[in-house]
């Protein structure tokens, strides 16, 4: 990584905090487990391509994530699914 370029996971964490989302809300939003989200935020795991794309949608269309929070449910980490 060159210079001060941030990872998608670091950008996600900043976005989550700036939007005042709790980790619990974020797991619901991204359909991942709490341990998966924690791994992203601590740099132990990378977001999958589908998680990155979903995050891009939420960043570009904020009304989508606000609507989804009422309907989504928490799941596991995609990397752990067999």
Residue pairs with C-beta under 8 A, 6 or more apart in sequence:
1 7
6 14
7 43
7 46
8 46
8 47
8 52
8 55
9 40
9 41
9 43
9 45
9 46
9 47
10 43
12 40
12 41
12 47
12 55
13 40
13 41
15 55
15 58
15 59
16 23
16 26
19 62
19 65
21 29
23 34
23 37
23 38
24 34
24 74
25 69
26 37
27 33
27 34
27 36
27 37
27 74
28 69
28 72
28 73
28 74
29 58
29 65
29 68
29 69
29 72
30 37
30 51
30 54
30 55
31 72
31 73
31 74
31 75
32 51
32 74
32 75
32 76
32 77
32 78
33 74
33 75
33 76
33 77
33 80
34 74
35 77
36 45
36 76
36 77
36 78
36 79
36 80
39 45
39 77
40 46
40 47
45 77
45 79
47 55
48 78
48 79
50 78
51 78
57 64
58 64
58 65
